Amino acid sequence: MTRGRGLILAAPASGSGKTTVTLGLLRAMRDRGVPVRGAKSGPDYIDPRFHEAASGRPCPNLDAWAMAPAQLRALASGPGLLLIEGAMGLFDGAPPDGRGATADLARHLRLPVVLIVNAASMAQSVAPLVAGFAAQDRQVAVAGVILNRVGSARHEAMLRRALAPLGLPVLGAVPRSAEIAQPSRHLGLVQAAERADLDGFLGCAAALACAHIDLDALQGLARPLPAAPPCPAPPPPAQVIAVARDRAFAFAYPHMLEAWRAAGAEVRPFSPLADDPVPAADLVFLPGGYPELHAGALAASRDFLPGLRAAAARGTAIHGECGGYMVLGDGLTDADGTRHPMAGLLRLETSFAARRLHLGYRSLALRHGPFRGAWAGHEFHYTTTLRATGEPLCDAADAEGEPLPPMGLCAGPVTGSFAHLIAPLPPGVPKPALPV
């Protein structure tokens, strides 16, 4: 396979507009005939689907906390131009030392960084900001700057004059634009599949990129991707795997599904919202998503919930992550306070009526089920657990290795937890206090 080239699009902080700039660049490059693809730093299910819509190519997650360097290189490899969108600020990662930051990807993949700066509320102060990021780490090469949300031509000129002594190329200055504002909800942007105006939005973002960013100069900064020798993957959790896949269950990592297929497993997608019958399988996998927004439809399903109960009665393994875990419980209360009966396979009651944020990386030791073993994972939800009784599924620790209460539940062939599994636990990640 021809080795491609890549670069990283990062920012000093969240809210700088790097997702919109990245999408504009992906669509603009695609429209120019450049073979381009995107990747996303960290545990994000939503932005990658926008990348895919913009470029027409699959978008992997590259998680420098949860994945071993060999897996990062393997997922990044491929022909063409790879644009990696960072997460949060360039050096922001897990406590205590920022492991998993976008800067870690720059070190592992030896790729340059283009810094996207939200210049809306600054002028000359842009220079010390960019200078500080450029000088922070010799292994993280800031190769250029894109100014975002620039107010006027005069504002742009002030910013460029301030940055000139640094010697870093200013690749463009993107003006403020109400046309490319993105709607969001509590886990991030509204999903790409829910945007009826998605193609028009991507067209507007691409037009701004073409008009205000030097695409040739940006492409010229890309560097060869590192060689990626074969990376052995763990065996699939089952031979035939039914995977729930629709707007309620959209949070499945593509790298996991592709690894199962590559290892010879058959993946059978189905849509609970369409009330598809649960396919015959050795494992039924319910990813996370937004079941709370569709709880009434799921509760009224003729085939989905009864199909889960029938599969469990036959001894079929069933595993739920986050939203999928909630659906396996007795009931889910939505944000309006209405309780909806769920599958009743785990003694679990959850509620969105009183929201509480749970967020962070997790190292996990799963005691039972198809994913038994040591895993790196992530937790991000606003659910309140009203009741959870039964045998816990896994022991857990946070990103600093501090023990957490046991997570999840298991009952016969049914398992689940709020943790999204990302990859087998890589070297250097603190393990849970209790052994597998």
N, C-alpha and C positions, 0 to 999 in steps of 0.2 A: 504493500500500500504506500502511495506517495505521502511523504511527511508534509503536513500542512504547516501553516504559520499562525501565530496567535498573539493577542495582547489582551490586557485586562482593563476594563473600564470601572474605575473606583471613584470614591468621593471622600471628602473630609468627614461627612456625617450623613446620617439618614435624612431623607427629605430634600436631597440636593437635585432630584430629578433624573437620576442616572438610569432608571428603568425606561423612562420615556425617550431619553437620548439614545439608549442602546437599541430600543425598538426602531427608532427612526433610522439609525445607522444600518441595522440588519435589513430593513425593507429597502432602503436606498441602495445598498450594495447588491442586493438581489436583483433589483430593477436594472442595475447597470450590467448584469450578467456575471457578477463576481460569485463564485461558489462560496457562500458564506453560511455559517451556522453559529448558534449561540450556546452558551453554557451559563449556569448560575451558581455562584458561590453559596454554600451553606444549605440548610434544610428548608427549602422553599418549594411549595407545590404549585403556586399560582403564576409567578413570573415566567417559569419555563414554558407554560402553555402559550403565553403571549409571544415569547421568542419563536416558538414553532410556527405560529401564525404569521409572524413577520418574515421569517426566512424560508419557510417551507421545508425545514430540516428538523430532525429530532434534537431536543435540548436536554443534555444530562445535568444533573446536580453534581458539583464538585465540592465535597465537604472535607476540608482539611482537618477537622477535628475527628470525624467519625471514620474516615477512610485512610487506609495505608497509602503511602506514596505510590506504590506500584499500581493500585487501583485508580488513583487520580490520573496517572499518566495514561493508563489504558483507556479511560473514559474520555480524556481530552484528545486522544490520537485520532488521526483521520486527515483526509486531504482538504484543501481549500483554506479559507480564512476563518479562524475561531475567535469570536468576541465573547469574552467572559465578563458577565456583569457581577460586580462585587455586591457584598451585603454590608449594611450599616456603614461605618467609617472604615477607611482602609486598614487601620490597625486595630479595629474593634473585634474582639473575639471572646471566648469563654474565660471566666475567671479561673485562676488568679492572674494569668500572664498573657491573655489574649490568644491562646491557642485556637486555631480554626479560623482566624481572621483572613480576610482577602489577601493580606500581605503574605500569609503562609503559602497561598497558591502561587504568588509571584516567586517565592523562594523555591518551592518544590518544582515548578514548571519552568523556571528561569525565563519568565516573560516580563516585558516592560508594562508599565502602568500609565494609563492616561487618566489624569485627575479631572473629574467633572466638578466644577465649583459653582455653587449657588451664589451668584454675584448680585442678587437682587438688592441687598441692603449693605453693600460695601463699595468702596472705590479703591484708594491707595492701600488699604489694609489687605487687599488680596495678595500683595507681594510677600509680606512675612508669613502669611498663612501657607502659601504654596512653597516658599523657601523652607519652612519647617518640615513639611511633609517630604520634600525632596531630600532633605539632609538626615532624616530620621534613621534610616537603615541602608547601608551600602548594598545589601543584598536585594533591596526593593527599589528598582530603578524607575523613578518618575520621568517619563520620556516626553510628556506633552500635557497641555492643559486645554480643556474645553470650558469656556465661560457659559453659564446657563442663566436664564431669566434676566437677561440684560435689558435695561430700561430704554435705551436710546443710542443713537450713533455717538453722541457726546459721552455717554456713560461707557460705551465700549472703548472709545479712545483713551479715556482716563485709566481704565483697567489695563489696556495694552501698554501704555506708557509706564505704569507702575511695575509691570512684569518684565519689561524689556531687559533690565540689568541682570536678570536671573539666567538669561540665555536659553530658556526652555521655549520650544515652539508653542505658540497659541494657535491651536488648530481650528478654532472657530468661536463664535459668540452667538449663542442662540437666544433670540428675543423672547420675552414673556408672551405667552399665547393661551388665551382661554380655550381655544379649540382642542388643546391636547391635555386638558385636565382629566384626571382619571377618577371615576367613582370607586369608593372603597367600602369595606365592611370590617368586622372586628378582627379577622385573620389576615387582612391585607386587601389587595385590589379585588373588585368583583371579578369572578372567573371569566376567562376569555370566551368560553362557550355561551356565556350569558349576555355578551355584548352584541346586540343586533347591528350596531354601528362600527364593529371592529375594523372592517376593511377600510372604511372611511377614515377612522382615527389613525390607522397605520399609514395611510396615504398622506395625511396631514403631517404626521411626525417625520415621514420620509422627505416631504417637500421642504420642511424646515431644515433638516439635516443637509440636503443638497444645496440649499441656498446659503447656509451659514457655517458649514463645516467643510474644511479642505479634505475631501474623502481620499484623494490620492496621497496626501501627506500622512493621513492617519494610517492608510494601508501600508505605506512605506515603513512605518515604525514597527510593524509586526515582526516577530522573530520566530525561527523554526521551533516547532513543538519538540519536546524531548522524545527520544526513542522509547517505545513502549513494548518490551518483550511480553509474551503471553502471561496473563495474570490469572492464576488458578482461582476458580470460583467455588464456593461451598456447594455441596449437592443440593438439589431442589428439595423443598419440604415435602413434596408428594409428586407422583407421576402425572396425575390429572388434577388441575387446580382451577376451580371456578372462581372468577374474580368479579365482584360487583363493580360496575363501571357506569356512572352517570353523574348528574349534578349533585346528588346527595353523597356519592362515594367516589370523589374524583382524586383523592390524595393517595395515589399509589406511585411509588418511585419507578420510573421507567427502567432504571438500571437493574432493579430487582426482577421485574417481569422479563426483561431480556436475558438476564442470567439464568432464569428458570428455563426459558425456551432453549438457550444455548446448551444447557445441560441435558436436553432431551425431554423436558416436561411439556405437556400440552396445557396451554392456558385457554380457558373457556370464559370469555367475558359475558356478562348478562346485566340487564338493567332492572333493578328493583323498582324504580319509579314507573317503568313501563309494565310492571307486574309480570316480568318474565319469570317462567318457572326456574327454580334453582337447578342448574345443570347437574347431571350425574357426575360425581367427581370423588377423588380421594381426600380433597381438602377444599373447603369453601372459605375464601378469604374476603373479608369485608374491610376495605380501607376506610380511612377517615374521610371527612368532607363536611357537608352541611346538613346532616339529617334533621337538625332542629328546624330548619326552614321548610322541610317536607314531611314533618312528623305525622301530620294528619293523613297524607296520602300513603305513607308507609304503614300506618296502623290499619288502614282500610284495605290493604292489599289482599287479594284472594289467593295468590300463589306464593308471594315472597315469604312472609312470616310463617305461614303454615308449611312452606317448603323447607325452611330452616329447621322447624321442629321435627319434621319427618326425617330430614337428613341426620339430625342428632340422634333420633330414636334408632336409626340404622347403624349408629356408631361412626358416622362420617365425621372426620375432624373439621371443626369450624373455628376460625380465629378472627377476632375483630380488633382493629386498631382505632383508638380515639372515637370517632363517630360510629364506626362499626362496632366497637365495644359497647357503646351506649345502646345501640339497637338490639344487642343480645340480652340486655337487661329486662327487668319487669316493666319499667315505664320511663318515659322521657317527658319532662315538663318544659314547654316552650317558653319564650320570652314573655308571652302574654299570661302565663300562669296556667295554661291548659295542659293537663296530663294526658299523654297518649300511651296506650298500652303497646309494648314492644314484644319481642320474641319470647321472653320469659324463660330463657335458658340459663341465665345467671341471676343471682339475687342482688340486683343492682337497680337503684333509682337515681336518676340524674336530673338536674334542673338548670335552665337558663334564666329562670325568673330572678334569681340573685346571682349576678355574674361575678366570677372570681378568676383572676388570671393565674394560670400555671404555665411556666415557661422555662425552658433550659435543656441543655444536653443531659443525657442519662447514660450511664453504663449499667448494663442489665445482665442478670444471670437468671435466665428462664428455667424454671424447674420442670415444666411439663410441656406437652404439646409438640406440634410439628417444628417449632423454632427453638426447641430446647438447646441451651448453650449460652455463650457469652456474646453479647451484642452491644454495639453503640447505637444509641437512639436519641430521640428528641421528643419533648413534650411541649405542646402549645395549644391551649384551649381555655375557654372561659366558663367551664362547667362547674357547678357545685354538685358534689356527691352527697345525696341525702341518705343513702344506705348502700352498703357493700358488705355482704356477709358470705363467708365461704372460704375456701382455701386460696391463699394468694398465688398468683402466677409466677412472680419473679422478685428477686432481691434487687435493690437499686442503690446507686450512688449518684451524686451530682457531679458536675464537671470538675470539682475540686477533690473528688474522692470521698466526700462526706456522706455517710450512710443516710438513706432516706427510708421512710416506712415501706414495707413490701408493697408492690404494685400489682394491680389487676386481680383477676379471679379465674379459677378453673373449676369445671364441673363435668366430669366424664370426658367426652371428646371435645368439649367446648372450652375455649380459652380466649382471653382478651385483656387488654389494658389500654391506658391512655397513651402509652409510648408508641411512637412510630419507629420501627426498626429501620436502620440505615445500612449497616454493614457489620460483619463479624468484628468483634472488638479488636482494634489494631494495637500494635505495641505502643507503649507510652501513655495510653489512656488509663486513668485509675480504675481499678476493678471494684465491683461491689464488695462490701465487707464480708459477706457470706459466700462460701464456695458454691459452684454449680453442683 
